[in-house]
Amino acid sequence: MEKKMKKLRLGLPKGSLQQSTMELFLKAGIKVSDSERSYFPSCDDSELEIMLVRSQEMPIYVERGVFDLGITGYDWILENGASVKEVCDLVYGKRGCKPVKWVLAVPENSPIKSVKDLKGKCIATEVVSIVKNYLKKKKVKAEVEFSWGATEAKAGYLVDAIVELTETGSSLRANKLKIIDVVLTSTTKLIANKKSYSDPWKRKKIENIAILLKGALAAQGMVGIKMNIRESSLNKVMKVLPSLRKPTVSQLAVKGWVALEVILKEESLKRIIPELKRAGAEGIIEYPLNKLIY
């Protein structure tokens, strides 16, 4: 009788994080192929069963064990009060590798200057529980209502203030809103069902995925460079490289020459490569990185 293959049920975010998540998995060496019409992507890892769901719902399904593993925001874990295992932070978003913020905002011409001025006022947001807890800590009594969308347009018309998610704040400024406080800073997280995480096979699989994803994120904005150098020029070349980067130096077949290899931030290369050339480096090769495992 054929032995049944073990499977790990993985939930990936549907919506704004979908594309960046697929790209991250590809760099990690896991090819996930999705389509606009399907919620069940195919994957080149036969041990994974994948479904796309909204980030807002992910913590609930992971807690229930519908998924063994999922990707969601720290904000949605708090909002749902979900009891899950937070495996690791994956600091990425739809626009870049930075945490996002839920901010309290009001119209630019509003007399409201701080959260204390919201006593008896009305706030619209998608994260009702988070905002209620925030107001409780600030000892401010205000009404909090769930916003079904177009939250930024409601400030000053339908409600007194809003709590909205932002990465750069540009959308808020475009809608003539000003931020008066940061309610919560959130990052994307890899989360696991607690029972699944206690299973030896699933835990190892989860840890393997975490290592690969973190390695893919660590490699973003980094590149590798190789070069050949006369031994007599090695010290001069080493002075050009950032002090925190320890290059690999190996002997070449040609006497008196060495090969040097180092990982650097891509943004620094336009300055460093010409300096390396002037310092005596030859045959300089730049190559991209998919993963950087520390």
N, C-alpha and C positions, 0 to 999 in steps of 0.2 A: 504494500500500500504506500502510495506517494505521501511523503511528509508535507504537511501544510506549512507554507512559508509564513514566518512571523511578519507582522505588519505594525507600523507606527502610524497612527492617525494624526495628521497635521492640518491645522487650520491656518490659512493665509488670509491677509486682509483684502477685502474687496473694496474698491473705491480709490481714494486719493493716494494710498500707499501701495496700491497693487503693482504699478509699473516699476517703482523703485525697489520693491521687494523681489520681483522676478529678476531684476538686474543683479541684485545682491546675491541671490541664490546661484545665478549663473557664474558669477565671479568666484563663488565658494566651491564651484565644481558640481553643482546640482542643477540640471537643466529642467525647468518647469515650463511646460507649454500650455498656455491658456488661450481661450477664445472668448469673444464678447458674449456669446450665447451660452457658454457652459460654466457651471459652478464647480466642475470636477476636472481640474487640469491633469494632464498626463505628466509623467516624470520619468527620468532615466534611472531613478533609484527604485527598484522593484519592491523595496521594503517600506516604501512610503505610500500612504493613501491620503490624497490631498483634497480639501474642499475650500472654496472661497466663501467667507462670510464677512460681514461688517465688523470693523474693529470694536465698535461699541458693544457688540454681542459676544465677542470672543471669550472674555473671561468667564462668562456664565457657562458656555459650552465646555470649556476646559475644566472648570470646577466640577461639572456634572460627569465628566469622563466621556463625553461625546467625542472630544479630541484628547489625545495624549499630550499634544504639544501645540502651541499657537503663538502667533505674533500679534501684539496689541500695544496700546499705550498705557503707561502707568496711570494716566488719568482715568481710563475706563476700568481699570482694576479697582481704583478707589470709588468711582461712581457706582459700580455694581456691588461693592463690598465683597468681592469674590475672594475665596480662600484658595489660592493657587501657589505653586512653587515658582518663584521668580528665578529663572535659570541665569540670565545675564541681561545686561543693557545692550541694546543695539541702537546706537545713536545715529539715526538717519531719518530723513523725512522726504516729502515729495520735492522739496527745493534744496535740500542740502543736509549736511551732517551736523546739525545743531539741535539742541533741545527746543521744544515748542513751549509756548506760554499761554495760559488762560488768564486774560487780563480784564480788569474792570475798567470799562470805558463809558464816557458820557460825551454829549455834543460839545464842540469847542467853546460855544457861548453859554454853556450850562453854569449855574451858580454852584453846582456841586463840586467841591474841591477835594474831598476825601471820603472814605467809606463812612465816616461818622455822620456825614451830611445825608446819608441814605435812609436815616431813620424814618419809618413810615412810608417809604417810597417803594417803587416796584422795579424789579430787575428781571430781565429775560435772559435765558441761557439754555444750553443743551445739557449742562452738567448741574442739575438741580441739587443733588445731594452734596456735591463738592462746595457749591456756593452757600448752601445752608450751614454747613460745618464751618466755612470761612467766616460767615457773619456771626456765628455763635462764638467763635474765638475772639472776634472783634467786639463782641457784646453790642451788636447792632440788630435791632428788630426791623426787618423789611420783608416785603412780599417777594417770593421768587417763583416765577412761572416758567414752564417749559416752552422753549422756542422750537417750532417745527422747521425753521429755516428763515433766510433773509433777516437774520438777527440784527445785523448792522443798521438796516433801514428803520428799525423800530425805536432806536434810541432818540428820545426827545419828542416822539410822536405817540407811540403806543405804550412806551415804558419810560422810566426816568434814566435807567442805565442798563447796560448789558455786560455779560461776561462772555467773551468770545475767544476762540483759539487763534493764535497768530504765530507766524514764524519770523516775519520781518516788520510787521506793523504797517506796511505800505497800504493795505486795503483799508485799515482803520483811518489812516490819514486821508485817503482818497474820499472817504465818506464823511470827512470833517469831524472825526471823533478824536478825543484825547484820552490817553491812558492815565488813570489815577492810582492804580495799584496792580500788582501781579498777584493773582489768586493762587496759581499753581504752576510750577515748572515741571514739564513731563518729557520723558524719553520713551522711545519704542523699546519694548521688552519681549524677550523670549520667555514664555511661561509654560509650565507643565502641570498636568493633573498630579496631585500628591500621591495617589495610589500608583499611577503609572511610573512616577519617578522612583518609587520603592522597588519596582520590578528590575532585576539586574540587567536583563537584555535591553529593556526600553531605556533604562537610565544610561547605559553605555551608548546607545544610539543617539539619545538626546544630547549627551556630552560631545559626541563626535560632531553633530550638526552645529552645536554652539561654538566649538573650536574653529570650524571652517568659516562660519559666518563672521566671527570676530576677526579672523585672519583676513577675510575679504574687506572688512571695514578698515582695518589697520593699514591696508595697502592703498587705500584711496588717497590720491594726491602724492603718492610716493613712486619713485622709479629707481631702477638699478643702473649703474654705469660701470663699465669695464675699461681698462686702459693699460697700455704698456709703458714702462718707465725705465730709464737707466738707473741703476742702483745709486749712482752719484747724485741723481736728481730727486731721490725719494723723499728726503727730508723737506725739500722745497715744495714738493707736491702736497705732502701731508699738512703743511701749514695752510694751504688753500682750503682744505676740507674742514667742515664744522667740527669743533673740538669734541662734541658728544658722539660723533659717528666713528666707529672703529672699523676700518677697512680690512678686508682679507688680502694679504700679500703672499704671493707664491712665486717660486723661481721659474723662469722660462728656460727652454732648452739652450737659448743663446746666452753665453756667459756674459755677466754684467747687466742683465736685464731681468726685471720682475714684472708680474702682472698684478694689478690692483683692482679690487672690486668693492663697491660700497653702495649702500641704499641711502638716497637723499630725497628731500622734498622737491617735487617737480618745479615748483615756483622759483627755487634757488638756482636752477641749472643755467638760466640765461646769463647769470653773473659768474657762476663757478666754472663752466666749461671753457670760456676764453682764458680764464686765469690758469686753469690746468694746462692748457695748450702752451701758454707762455712759460709755465714752470717746467716744461719738458715732457709732458704726457703725450703719447702718440696712440693712434688706433683707438680713439675713444668711441665706445659703443654705448648707446642708451637703449634700455629695454623696459617695457611696461611690467607691472606686477599685478597679479590677480589676488594673491594672498600673502600676508606677512605674519607668520606665527612667531610670537615671542616665547 
